[in-house]
Amino acid sequence: MIQVAYTQQAAAAGMALLPLKLTAPTPRSHALLRPDLQALLAEVRLRPVTLVVAPAGYGKTTLLAQWIADLRRTGTAVAWLGLETDDQAPAMLLAYLVRAFQRLLPHVGEESWRILHSAVDLERDWPLVAGALLSDLQNHLTMPSFLVIDDYHQIASGPITNVLLAYLLRAAPPSLHVVIASRRRIEIPPLLRMRAEGSLVEVEQSDLLLTRDETAELAARVGVTLSDEELDLLLERTAGWVLSVQMAVRTLVRQAPAQRLIYLTNLDSNQRSLFDYLASEVLGSLPAEVIDFLARAALTEQFDVHLLDDVLARTDAQDLLERSVQMGLPLAEVEPYAMPTHTYRFHPLWRMLLRERAEQLFDAETLAALHQRYGEAFERLGMLEAAMSHYAAAGNDEALVGALRRRAWPLIDTPRRDSIRAWLERLPAAQREHDPELLHMWGWSMASSARDQALQAISQAAELYRQEGNYQRELRALSDMASLIFWEDRPGDFAGVCIRAVHSANHVRDAWARGAALASTAALLYSRGRYAAALRVAEHASHHPRSVFWQWLLAMIVASIHTQQGYPDAAIVAITQALEMPQVDRDDRLHQSLLLLKALALYQQGRISEAVNMALDAHRRLSAYAQESVIGVSGAYLALLLVEQGRLDEAATYTARARSAAHTSGTASLLARTQVIDTYTCLQTGQEGSAAAAALDLVRLARVVGEDQVESLAAMRTGNLPNAGPLALSSFGTHDLWLQLYLLVTLGEGGEPERAALLANDLTSEMIRRGDGLFLAAAQIYRSSLAARRGVEAVRLNALQSGWELCELHGFCFLPALPNHVVVEAVIGAIRLDLAPNAVRAVLANQLHDEAPALLLSILDRQQPPAMRARIAGLLGDLGAATAYAALRSMARDRQPLVRRAAERALERLVYRPAYRLHIRTMGAFGVWRGEVEIRDRDWRSIKARQLLQLLLVERGRMLPRERIMDMLWPGLEVESAANNLRVTFSRLIKAIEPQRPDGAPTYYILQQGDTYGFNSDSDHTYDAAEFTAAVEEGRRALYRQQPEEAMHAFRTALSLYGGTFLPDCLYEDWSVVERERLGLLFTEASLHLGKLLIADGLAHEAIGLAWRVLEYDKAQEEAYQLLMRAYSGLGERTTALRLYARCVAVLADELGVEPLPETVEFYEMIRSGA
């Protein structure tokens, strides 16, 4: 069976983002270079935002192209965004914005791209996408970079355009400069503020007008020499409008000298009528074959020679295009998209005029035929949007339908889905509803926004496929239906679809169909609680090719079974493999549902904080675009994890959300889960009696849930719970057996040990039958605790042994749901009976880590057998328990050799050193990583903990007295209060950078000697400021040795390490000023040294980029201006060099109140005199 969609190639092509809209135009070689405007780039580099606002034809795009070329020659990164009216839809606008920044930094925007693909209502949810993107940019965009947006007026009326731009300007990192060109004035709050503050560069229509000299130069370039009177008249009539001057001089070429004055006198000064008049003049003078050619070419937005030769059935397109360019017609060359040669497009107004001419020249039939041929050509090139536009213009619905069939599927899972749906809805309803593929396509395009309507349409399409005997397509439609129903938690409907899928696959009988059939069978077995059989079938299915949905579903089934039975390691393996599939990674709904299961598996491994954070993020993301039942399941699981973490108030919020979703969706099993969590929460809040009564009711209710969900749901809502008689275990929802462990604990801790014992017997029997793991182990251990309370010793020993054997066999390190005292009793019992040494060690280290040393020391007794004391010593050593130093030293002197040896080995293992390297970044942004794990704000717990580390780094290599630290961090505070703050802050700092340090063990990264503190310079760490300083020193030494190549390498290394201002979050702390100034001066020194070496090596553009970096941080650095003046004058850009001198004089006067140095003035005079 052929995989219809979801291939890597299809997904990539499906975005349908035109690279030409992300690619800056190349400056035309014959374009007029305007020194004053080019020199203005010096101001643009120093301001966060630049606006270029003027009507059409004023040379805005030409100016931007020339600026970009200069920026790139100096090593400055530039992103280009040139959009059109069709791109103002939120999905397209956001997609292009993300892709534009990814051209600067390919690794940013992954999260925003995933959200963009999954959000249902981007007019509402666009801040999720923009926030993720700007967060990435804040973290990673540290070098001066530019975002250039051309033709902003084309998208200004979009529903989110202006608010998105305002957000971008407010949240952009300081290193990002935004340049916007528009035909209309842009008025949004950030621009108004910037204008008032003088931080906005504005280039207006008057700035773009051609000067007298520039007009004369344009005329001279085409061989026209104008008298002063003619030149003045041309400027008067055209008002310096670039496009009108260009077209006028082209016409003047064909005028006799005596006629020029008359021609210029008759020009209308109105710009629009002037354009129409000049265009008519030009068209009137063109050969008929050229007009015919241009009119046909203007029917499409972009073209190349091969396209025109193909569509127009001619071989002279190359010659005609070259003639048109030579005639000065407004043809712009753009980067090709799926076209093999140079690609062109007309100026929009010129194209409009030519299209009007085409309607005059050709009849409707000819125009329709041309559009048809353009559509076919663009479809062959894979440009579906262009093809469908031409088919629509041709009035050929059949061709449009064919293009949709062949090309549209990859687009439906992208932001283009709305566009595809719009094209489908342009077709007659009868045609769409009787064509299974169109109906299927239309239904799937609504999957995110109108799920019920989508299901109905896809179901009808599947039936039409079946009637046609097209079982491959039916199977695809059924898989889409299954994915939608799966989200809705409708097991009956889901099973029905899976059965249909099996029947359909049996008709196809190829490898793909076999994979789908096996996946469907596994889903059926899972839905019926036959876990072992489902896993066996899933294993067989994994060896067959499958579509994305069936791959994801198999991963969900396998991971769900493992989490529900308590095999977290196996669950994480299955989830990780699924997350590595590109299609799953790109679909955030699939991605987050897997992460939700991973959070449960992490919880079962005892990684509760990590599990809660992951579940919180998954719930937040799913809430943005999932339906109620999914949100409810997510909320219920999150609530349970929060209860286990002790965050009961937060848990109540999510439990209420899950309960509301259960009532809305009518899902009895979800409502039952929320009641279990409510009951367990009640226990945790000290209401044991109420919790036990509620648990007892729920256990009785378990007899009917799953047999009649409607009746059960009504019973739960009304509180009329049936009296089930004896406590026999039955179906509590198909997949919720593990949740009964929490009911068991609630009964046992709530004063119902006898009833709890009965439930424990039934629960463990059922779990043994199913082959459960962790939850069976926990249930057995709790059953042992209940037996101890009831004095049934044989049951206690048997259950305790069974539980620990499971833990030892499967490597479990955490016992979920069990009260702490039960876990402690179980560990003590296992140590005394010498059970499961590895599992006991793991539970002590993971679940009882904080109290494990004290627990082991409390049961240590000289009257115990030597073997038991030796086991305790070994466990203390394995735990790295610093509090055990005294006890272990005492045991090392024990009379028993077995105990002595165990204690000595344990002491050897107490040497503490973190298993990771600490990475510290202080320049551009402050960040600390433990290996690959970043220390987040919540890990520091206070700003002062960060500042204490920063202070010790500033004083690196020295020990600081306590009094000095207190004076720097808490000036003016009483000594006793400051000392207490220091103790707390030091503790928080150590917990942040050494969270796994055993209690009592000496700190590793921070030295404490008496009342002095310091950073351990000999520790395993990297520190960007130290590496930067070392590289600058190496450059200095190379210069002293007169080794320019080595010096260039060292300075380049140094500058690559300098990410920006030192500790930008401590700008106003006195203790950071000296180090910040030192590093800033080193950066300036390295940049200027390297700049001079580059100029000497003929690399002026790279030197210019360095000088501008210096001015980004110190706008009054005179040597940087000297370097720029030398570089630009060496490139022959005398006007820019002179403008930079004027800027230097003004800045020095404003900032420092001084005049330039004599050497600066001298060099200025040399440039001015042309020496």
RODOPA-915507 format. One record per residue (C-alpha): z, x, y; residue in three letters. Coordinates in steps of 0.25 Angstrom, whole numbers, plus 5000, padded with zeros to 4 digits. Example, Ala and Ser with C-alpha at 12.3 -4.5 7.8 and 13.67 -1.06 7.14 Angstrom:
REM RODOPA-915507
503150494982ALA;502950554996SER;
This chain:
REM RODOPA-915507
500050005000MET;499650055014ILE;500850075024GLN;500349995035VAL;501250045046ALA;502450135048TYR;501650265046THR;501950385054GLN;500550385060GLN;500650235063ALA;501950245070ALA;501550355079ALA;500250285083ALA;500950155084GLY;501650195097MET;500250185104ALA;500750275116LEU;499550335123LEU;499750485125PRO;498950485138LEU;500050405144LYS;501050515141LEU;500150625145THR;499950675159ALA;498550685164PRO;497950815166THR;497650855180PRO;496150855183ARG;495550985186SER;494850935198HIS;496050855203ALA;496450885217LEU;497650975218LEU;498550925230ARG;499451045233PRO;500450955241ASP;500650855230LEU;500650965219GLN;501751045227ALA;502550915228LEU;502850935213LEU;503951035218ALA;504650915223GLU;504450825211VAL;505050935202ARG;506350925210LEU;506450775210ARG;506850675199PRO;505750575202VAL;504450575209THR;503550455213LEU;502050465215VAL;501650325221VAL;500250295226ALA;499150195223PRO;498050225213ALA;497150345215GLY;498050425223TYR;498150535213GLY;499550515207LYS;499150545193THR;498350665197THR;499550715205LEU;500550695193LEU;499550765183ALA;499550885193GLN;501050885194TRP;501250875179ILE;500250995177ALA;501151075186ASP;502451035180LEU;501951065166ARG;501351205170ARG;502851235174THR;503351195161GLY;503951055166THR;503950945155ALA;503150825160VAL;503050685153ALA;501950585158TRP;501950435157LEU;500650365162GLY;500850215158LEU;500050095160GLU;500349945162THR;500349915147ASP;501450025146ASP;502449945154GLN;503049875142ALA;504449925139PRO;504049975125ALA;502850055130MET;503550105143LEU;504750165135LEU;503850215124ALA;502950295134TYR;504250345141LEU;504850395128VAL;503550465124ARG;503450525138ALA;504750595137PHE;504550635122GLN;503350715127ARG;504350795135LEU;505450795124LEU;504950755111PRO;506350735105HIS;506850635115VAL;506650485114GLY;506750465099GLU;507950365101GLU;507250295112SER;505950285104TRP;506650225093ARG;507350115102ILE;506050085108LEU;505350055095HIS;506549965091SER;506949885104ALA;506549745104VAL;506649715119ASP;506349845127LEU;506449765140GLU;507849755137ARG;508149875128ASP;507349985136TRP;508650055140PRO;508850085126LEU;507550165125VAL;507650225139ALA;509150265137GLY;508850335124ALA;507650415131LEU;508450455143LEU;509650495135SER;508750585127ASP;508150645140LEU;509550665146GLN;509850745134ASN;508550825132HIS;507750835145LEU;508350955152THR;507151015158MET;506450965170PRO;505350865166SER;504450765172PHE;504150615168LEU;502850575175VAL;502550425175ILE;501150385180ASP;500650255184ASP;502050195185TYR;501450065192HIS;500750035179GLN;502150005172ILE;503049975183ALA;503049825181SER;503549845166GLY;504749775162PRO;505649895161ILE;504750005169THR;505550015182ASN;506950005175VAL;506550105165LEU;506050205176LEU;507350175184ALA;508150205171TYR;507350335169LEU;507550385183LEU;509050365182ARG;509250415168ALA;508250535168ALA;508850675166PRO;508850765179PRO;507750845173SER;506750735172LEU;505850715184HIS;505050575184VAL;503750565192VAL;503150425193ILE;501750385199ALA;501450245203SER;500550165211ARG;501750075216ARG;503050115222ARG;504250115212ILE;505550065216GLU;506650075207ILE;508150105210PRO;508150255205PRO;506950285214LEU;507550225226LEU;508850305225ARG;508050435222MET;507150405235ARG;508450395243ALA;509050515237GLU;507750595240GLY;507550635225SER;506250565223LEU;504850625226VAL;503850525230GLU;502350545231VAL;501650425238GLU;500250385242GLN;500250455255SER;500650585247ASP;499450575238LEU;498450545249LEU;497350655249LEU;497450745261THR;496250785270ARG;496050915263ASP;496250855249GLU;495150755252THR;494150855257ALA;494450935244GLU;494150815236LEU;492850795243ALA;492450945242ALA;492650945227ARG;491550845225VAL;490650915235GLY;490950825247VAL;491250895261THR;491750795271LEU;491750805286SER;493150795293ASP;492750655297GLU;492250615283GLU;493550675277LEU;494450595287ASP;493650465285LEU;493850485270LEU;495350505271LEU;495450385280GLU;494650295271ARG;495350335258THR;496750365264ALA;496750485255GLY;496750405242TRP;496450505231VAL;495550415223LEU;494750355234SER;494550495240VAL;494050545226GLN;493050425225MET;492650435239ALA;492250585238VAL;491450555225ARG;490650445233THR;490450545244LEU;489750645235VAL;488650545234ARG;488550515249GLN;487650585259ALA;488450665269PRO;487950565280ALA;488450445272GLN;489850495269ARG;490450455283LEU;489850315281ILE;490450305267TYR;491850345271LEU;491850255283THR;491650135274ASN;492750165264LEU;493850055264ASP;495250105266SER;495850005256ASN;496150085244GLN;495849985233ARG;494549945240SER;494250085242LEU;494350115228PHE;493449995224ASP;492450045234TYR;492450185230LEU;492450145215ALA;491250055218SER;490550165226GLU;490750265214VAL;490350165204LEU;489150125212GLY;488650275212SER;488850295197LEU;487750295187PRO;487650155180ALA;487850225166GLU;489150295171VAL;489650155177ILE;489350095164ASP;490050205156PHE;491250195165LEU;491350045164ALA;491350055149ARG;492350165149ALA;493250095158ALA;493549985148LEU;494550075142THR;495750145148GLU;495450275142GLN;494250345135PHE;493650475131ASP;492250515127VAL;492250485113HIS;492850345115LEU;491750315126LEU;490650365117ASP;491150285105ASP;491350155113VAL;490150155122LEU;489250215111ALA;488750325120ARG;488750475119THR;488850515134ASP;490250475138ALA;490650615140GLN;489550645150ASP;489850515157LEU;491350545158LEU;491050675163GLU;490150625174ARG;491250515178SER;492250625179VAL;491350715188GLN;491050595197MET;492550585200GLY;492750455193LEU;494250425190PRO;494250465176LEU;495650525171ALA;495750615159GLU;496950585150VAL;497450645137GLU;496750585125PRO;497350485116TYR;496750485102ALA;495450525109MET;494850655106PRO;494250695120THR;494550685135HIS;495150545138THR;494950475151TYR;495350355159ARG;494950285172PHE;495850275184HIS;496350125183PRO;495650075195LEU;494350145192TRP;494450085178ARG;494649945183MET;493449955192LEU;492550005180LEU;493049895171ARG;492649795182GLU;491249865182ARG;491249855167ALA;491449705168GLU;490249695178GLN;489349785169LEU;489649725155PHE;489649585149ASP;490849535142ALA;490249565128GLU;489949715132THR;491349735137LEU;491949665124ALA;491149765116ALA;491549885124LEU;493049845122HIS;492849825108GLN;492249965106ARG;493450025114TYR;494449945106GLY;493750005093GLU;493750145098ALA;495250145103PHE;495650085090GLU;494950195083ARG;495750295091LEU;497050225088GLY;497250165102MET;497650025098LEU;498049965112GLU;496750015118ALA;495949955107ALA;496649815107MET;496449815122SER;494949835120HIS;494849735109TYR;495549635117ALA;494649655129ALA;493549635119ALA;494049505115GLY;494049545101ASN;495249495094ASP;494749535080GLU;494649685084ALA;496049675091LEU;496649615078VAL;495949725070GLY;496549835079ALA;497949775077LEU;497749775062ARG;497349915062ARG;498249975073ARG;499349895077ALA;500349905066TRP;500950045070PRO;501149985084LEU;502049875080ILE;503249965077ASP;503150025091THR;503349975105PRO;501949925105ARG;502349815096ARG;502349715108ASP;500949755112SER;500449735097ILE;501149595097ARG;500449565110ALA;499049595105TRP;499349515092LEU;499749395101GLU;498449405109ARG;497749355096LEU;497649215092PRO;498849165085ALA;498049105074ALA;497449245071GLN;498749315071ARG;499449215062GLU;498349215052HIS;498149365051ASP;499349425043PRO;499249565049GLU;499249515063LEU;500349415060LEU;501149535053HIS;500849625065MET;501249515075TRP;502549485067GLY;502949635066TRP;502749655081SER;503849555083MET;504849615074ALA;505749665084SER;505649545094SER;505449415086ALA;505949445072ARG;505849305067ASP;504449285072GLN;504049415066ALA;504649385053LEU;503849255053GLN;502549315057ALA;502649435047ILE;503049335035SER;501849255038GLN;500949385038ALA;501549425025ALA;501149285019GLU;499749305025LEU;499649445019TYR;500049385005ARG;499049275006GLN;497949385009GLU;498449464997GLY;498749585007ASN;500049625000TYR;500149755007GLN;500249685020ARG;501149585015GLU;502149695010LEU;502049755024ARG;502349615031ALA;503549595021LEU;504149725024SER;504149695039ASP;504749565036MET;505849625027ALA;506149725039SER;506349605048LEU;507149525038ILE;508049645034PHE;508449655048TRP;508849515048GLU;509849525036ASP;509149415029ARG;509249455014PRO;508649335008GLY;507349345017ASP;507349495015PHE;507349475000ALA;506249375001GLY;505349475009VAL;505749584999CYS;505249494987ILE;503949464994ARG;503749614997ALA;503949644982VAL;502949544978HIS;501949594989SER;502149734984ALA;501849694970ASN;500449654974HIS;500149784981VAL;500649884970ARG;500550014977ASP;501550124981ALA;501850064995TRP;502049924989ALA;502949974977ARG;503850044988GLY;503949914996ALA;504249834983ALA;505249924979LEU;505949924993ALA;505849774992SER;506549774979THR;507649864983ALA;507849774995ALA;508049654986LEU;508949724977LEU;509749774989TYR;509849634995SER;510449584982ARG;511449694981GLY;510849774969ARG;511049904975TYR;510849994964ALA;509549934960ALA;509049934975ALA;509350084976LEU;508550104963ARG;507350034968VAL;507450094982ALA;507450234975GLU;506150184969HIS;505550134982ALA;505850264989SER;504750334981HIS;503650234986HIS;503050224999PRO;503550115008ARG;503350065022SER;504450095033VAL;505149965031PHE;505349985016TRP;505750125018GLN;506850085028TRP;507249965020LEU;507450055007LEU;508250155016ALA;509150035021MET;509349985007ILE;509750115001VAL;510650145013ALA;511250015013SER;511550014998ILE;512250155000HIS;513050115012THR;513449985005GLN;513850054993GLN;514450175000GLY;513550294998TYR;513450345012PRO;512750475009ASP;511650405001ALA;511450305012ALA;511350415023ILE;510250485015VAL;509450355014ALA;509650325028ILE;509250465033THR;507950465024GLN;507550325031ALA;507850375045LEU;506950495042GLU;505750395041MET;505050405055PRO;504750255055GLN;506250215053VAL;506650315063ASP;505650255073ARG;506150105070ASP;507550095076ASP;507949975069ARG;507650035056LEU;508350165061HIS;509550105066GLN;509750015054SER;509750145045LEU;510750205055LEU;511650085053LEU;511750115038LEU;511950255041LYS;513150225050ALA;513750155038LEU;513450275029ALA;514050365039LEU;515350275039TYR;515450285024GLN;515350435025GLN;516550435035GLY;515750465047ARG;516250345055ILE;516050395069SER;514550435066GLU;514350305059ALA;514950215071VAL;514050285081ASN;512850275072MET;513150125070ALA;513350095084LEU;512050155088ASP;511350085077ALA;511949955081HIS;511549975096ARG;510150005092ARG;509949895082LEU;510549795092SER;509449825102ALA;508349775093TYR;508949715079ALA;509249575076GLN;510549505074GLU;510849535060SER;510549685061VAL;511449695073ILE;512449615065GLY;512449715053VAL;512449835063SER;513649775071GLY;514449745058ALA;514249885052TYR;514549945066LEU;515849865067ALA;516349915053LEU;516150055057LEU;516850035070LEU;518049975063VAL;518050095054GLU;518050185066GLN;519250105072GLY;518450045084ARG;518849905081LEU;518549845095ASP;517049895094GLU;516949845080ALA;517349705084ALA;516149705094THR;515149735083TYR;515749645073THR;515649525083ALA;514149575085ARG;513949575070ALA;514549435068ARG;513749375079SER;512449435072ALA;512949375059ALA;513049235065HIS;511749245072THR;510949295060SER;511749205050GLY;512049325041THR;513249295032ALA;513349445027SER;513449495041LEU;514449395045LEU;515249435033ALA;515149585036ARG;515749555050THR;516849485044GLN;517249595035VAL;517249695047ILE;518049595055ASP;519049585044THR;519149735042TYR;519249755057THR;520449655057CYS;521049745047LEU;520849865056GLN;521549795067THR;522849775059GLY;522649635056GLN;522749655041GLU;523149515037GLY;522049445045SER;521049545039ALA;521449525025ALA;521349375026ALA;519949385032ALA;519549485021ALA;520049395010LEU;519149285016ASP;517949375017LEU;518149415002VAL;518149274998ARG;516949245006LEU;516249364999ALA;515949264987ARG;514949184995VAL;514349275005VAL;512949314999GLY;512849184991GLU;512749095002ASP;512649165015GLN;512449035024VAL;513748975017GLU;514449105019SER;514149125033LEU;514548985036ALA;515849005029ALA;516149135037MET;515749065050ARG;516748945048THR;517849025041GLY;517748935029ASN;517849045018LEU;517749005004PRO;518949024995ASN;518349114984ALA;519549124975GLY;519649264968PRO;519249384976LEU;517949414968ALA;516949504975LEU;515549434977SER;514449454987SER;514949485001PHE;513549495007GLY;512549574998THR;512849715004HIS;514249705009ASP;515149744997LEU;515549865004TRP;516149785015LEU;517149725006GLN;517849855005LEU;518349825020TYR;518849685015LEU;519549755003LEU;520249845013VAL;520549735022THR;521249655011LEU;521949775006GLY;522549815020GLU;522749675024GLY;523849645014GLY;522949585002GLU;523049704992PRO;522949604980GLU;521649534985ARG;521149674990ALA;521349724976ALA;520549614970LEU;519449634979LEU;519449784977ALA;519249764962ASN;518049674964ASP;517549764975LEU;517549894967THR;517049824955SER;515849774963GLU;515649904970MET;515649984956ILE;514649884951ARG;513749914963ARG;513950064962GLY;514650074976ASP;515150214981GLY;515950234994LEU;516450084995PHE;516850084981LEU;517650204982ALA;518350154994ALA;518550024987ALA;519150094975GLN;520050174984ILE;520550054991TYR;520749984978ARG;521650104974SER;522450084986SER;522649934983LEU;523049964969ALA;524150064974ALA;524649954983ARG;524749864971ARG;525349974962GLY;524149964952VAL;524150114949GLU;522950114939ALA;522050044948VAL;522450134960ARG;522150264952LEU;520850214946ASN;520250154959ALA;520750284967LEU;520050374957GLN;518750284957SER;518650284972GLY;518850434973TRP;517850464962GLU;516750384970LEU;517050464982CYS;517050594975GLU;515750564967LEU;514950514980HIS;515650604990GLY;516250494999PHE;517050545010CYS;517550415017PHE;518150295012LEU;517750175021PRO;518650055024ALA;519850115018LEU;521150125026PRO;521550265029ASN;522850245021HIS;522050205009VAL;521150335010VAL;522350425012VAL;522950365000GLU;521750384992ALA;521550524996VAL;522950554993ILE;522850494979GLY;521550574976ALA;522250704980ILE;523350674971ARG;522450634959LEU;521450744962ASP;520350644964LEU;518950664971ALA;519350794978PRO;517950804986ASN;518050654990ALA;519550664994VAL;519150795003ARG;518050715009ALA;518850595013VAL;519950675018LEU;518950755027ALA;518150635031ASN;519050505031GLN;520450565033LEU;520050695041HIS;521050685052ASP;522250645043GLU;521750725030ALA;522550855033PRO;523850775036ALA;523650685024LEU;523450805015LEU;524650875021LEU;525450755019SER;525250745004ILE;525450895002LEU;526750924995ASP;527251044988ARG;527750954976GLN;526250914973GLN;525550984962PRO;524851114966PRO;523451054963ALA;523650944973MET;524151034984ARG;522951124982ALA;522051004983ARG;522750964996ILE;522551105001ALA;521151104998GLY;520850975005LEU;521551035018LEU;520651155017GLY;519451065015ASP;519850985027LEU;520051105036GLY;521351045040ALA;521951135051ALA;523251055050THR;523451105036ALA;523551255040TYR;525051255038ALA;525051175025ALA;523951265019LEU;524651395023ARG;525951345017SER;525151305004MET;524451445004ALA;525851495001ARG;526151394990ASP;526651444976ARG;525451374969GLN;524251464969PRO;523351334968LEU;523951284981VAL;523851424988ARG;522451444985ARG;522051304989ALA;522851325002ALA;522251455005GLU;520751405003ARG;521151285012ALA;521551375023LEU;520251455023GLU;519551325025ARG;520251295038LEU;519451385046VAL;518851295056TYR;517451305062ARG;516451195065PRO;515251175056ALA;514351165068TYR;513851245080ARG;514251195094LEU;513051185103HIS;513351175118ILE;512351135129ARG;512851135143THR;511551155152MET;510851025155GLY;511750945148ALA;513050965140PHE;513050945125GLY;513850995113VAL;513350985099TRP;514151015086ARG;512951065078GLY;511950955079GLU;512950855084VAL;513050825099GLU;514450805104ILE;514350665111ARG;515150615123ASP;516050535114ARG;516350655106ASP;516950725118TRP;517850605121ARG;518050655135SER;517250735146ILE;518350835147LYS;518150875133ALA;516750915136ARG;517150975149GLN;518151065142LEU;517151115133LEU;516151135145GLN;517251215153LEU;517551305141LEU;516051335140LEU;516051365155VAL;517151465152GLU;516551515139ARG;517151645134GLY;518451625142ARG;519751555138MET;520251455148LEU;521651425151PRO;522151285149ARG;522551275164GLU;521151315169ARG;520451205160ILE;521451105165MET;521151135179ASP;519651125177MET;519551005169LEU;520750925175TRP;520950975189PRO;522150925196GLY;522750865183LEU;524250895180GLU;524451005170VAL;525050925159GLU;523950815160SER;522850915161ALA;523450995149ALA;523450865141ASN;522050835145ASN;521550975140LEU;522250955126ARG;521550815125VAL;520150875130THR;520250995121PHE;520550905109SER;519350825112ARG;518450945115LEU;518750995101ILE;518550865094LYS;517150855101ALA;516650995097ILE;517451015084GLU;517750875079PRO;517950925065GLN;518951025068ARG;520151005059PRO;521450975066ASP;522251105069GLY;521051195067ALA;520751285078PRO;519551245087THR;518251325086TYR;517451305098TYR;518551305108ILE;519651415108LEU;521051385112GLN;522051495114GLN;523351455119GLY;523051385132ASP;521651435134THR;520351375129TYR;518951425128GLY;517651405121PHE;517451485108ASN;516251575112SER;516151625098ASP;516051485091SER;514751435085ASP;514051375097HIS;512851375106THR;513051365121TYR;511751345130ASP;512351405143ALA;512751535135ALA;511451545129GLU;510751525142PHE;511551635149THR;511251725138ALA;509751705139ALA;509751725154VAL;510551855152GLU;509551905142GLU;508451875152GLY;509151955163ARG;509252065153ARG;507752065150ALA;507452065165LEU;508252185167TYR;507552255156ARG;506252205162GLN;505852125150GLN;505152005156PRO;504751935143GLU;506151945137GLU;506651895150ALA;505751775150MET;506151745136HIS;507651745139ALA;507551665152PHE;506651565145ARG;507751555134THR;508751535145ALA;508051425152LEU;507751355139SER;509351345137LEU;509551295151TYR;509551145150GLY;510051115164GLY;511351115172THR;512551175165PHE;513551055162LEU;512850945170PRO;514050855167ASP;515050945173CYS;514250975187LEU;515550945195TYR;516551025187GLU;516951155194ASP;517151235181TRP;515651215177SER;515051255191VAL;515051405189VAL;514451405175GLU;513351305180ARG;512951385192GLU;512951515183ARG;512051445173LEU;511151385184GLY;510951515190LEU;510651585177LEU;509551475175PHE;508951495189THR;508951645186GLU;508351635173ALA;507251535178SER;506951615190LEU;506851745182HIS;505951675172LEU;505151615183GLY;504851755189LYS;504451805175LEU;503551685172LEU;502751705186ILE;502651855183ALA;502051815169ASP;501051715175GLY;501851585171LEU;502051525184ALA;502151385179HIS;503251415170GLU;503951485182ALA;503751355190ILE;504451275180GLY;505651365180LEU;505751365195ALA;505751215195TRP;506851215184ARG;507751295193VAL;507451205205LEU;507851085196GLU;509251145196TYR;509351215209ASP;508351165220LYS;508751275230ALA;508451395221GLN;507551475230GLU;507051575219GLU;506551455211ALA;505651415224TYR;505251555225GLN;504751555210LEU;504051425212LEU;503351475225MET;502851595217ARG;502451515205ALA;501651415213TYR;501051515222SER;500551595210GLY;499951475205LEU;499151455218GLY;499951325222GLU;500351375236ARG;500651235241THR;501651215231THR;502351345234ALA;502351315249LEU;502951185246ARG;504051245237LEU;504451335248TYR;504651225258ALA;505451155247ARG;506251285245CYS;506551295260VAL;507051145261ALA;507951155248VAL;508551285253LEU;508851225266ALA;509451095261ASP;510251155249GLU;510651285254LEU;510451285269GLY;509651425268VAL;508251465270GLU;507351535259PRO;507451675255LEU;506551775262PRO;505751795250GLU;505551645248THR;504951635262VAL;504151765260GLU;503451705248PHE;503251575255TYR;502551645267GLU;501651725256MET;501251585250ILE;500951525263ARG;500151635268SER;499351635255GLY;499751785252ALA;
